[in-house]
Amino acid sequence: MLSSVPGLRDVLPSTPNDVVGAVFRYTRLREIPSDTRLIQEGFYDLAKSFPELFNFLAFRTDGIFPYSRHLARILGELKNARLLRVRNPDYDVIELMPEAMAYVDKQIIPKFSKKEKALLIKSGRAFAHYWVQHPKRSGMYLSSTA
């Protein structure tokens, strides 16, 4: 595995997938509704609040809700990598599995500077707060983890 090569993590910068994965990690939630509109709106708000972290996201705002094709692709890749798990059969919940979050802690978080990590923590908490504010819109209640 490339990430196990000594010093390689030092030369590989964080990627947009790392940023989005870290935000989910820092929500400290176990699951969130798999609601495309709310996820896109939440990241749109994060991109406005933390532009230095989310400058890689461009949103179209001429539709029903802000939408980033890049964010949609990243979410799909995180699901394929099993960092986010979508519960079957209705795909209505995204689970943040403890094993996946441990991987994020060990392999992804160290890529960020202290300043970036502080911003990721703030953005993760803001994203979690966004979900807690919208439980009825999403039709679900959330469970959190330490």
VENDA-V587081 format. One record per run of one state. SS is the DSSP state (a for helix, b for strand, c for the rest). FROM is the first residue (numbers start at 1). TO is the last residue. If there is no record, write none. Layout:
# VENDA-V587081
ss=(SS & SS)
from=(FROM & FROM)
to=(TO & TO)
This chain:
# VENDA-V587081
ss=(c & a & c & a & c & a & c & b & c & b & c & a & c & b & c & b & c & a & c & b & c & b & c & a & c & a & c & a & c & b & c)
from=(1 & 2 & 5 & 8 & 12 & 16 & 28 & 29 & 30 & 31 & 34 & 36 & 50 & 60 & 61 & 67 & 68 & 69 & 81 & 85 & 87 & 93 & 96 & 98 & 112 & 114 & 134 & 135 & 139 & 144 & 145)
to=(1 & 4 & 7 & 11 & 15 & 27 & 28 & 29 & 30 & 33 & 35 & 49 & 59 & 60 & 66 & 67 & 68 & 80 & 84 & 86 & 92 & 95 & 97 & 111 & 113 & 133 & 134 & 138 & 143 & 144 & 146)
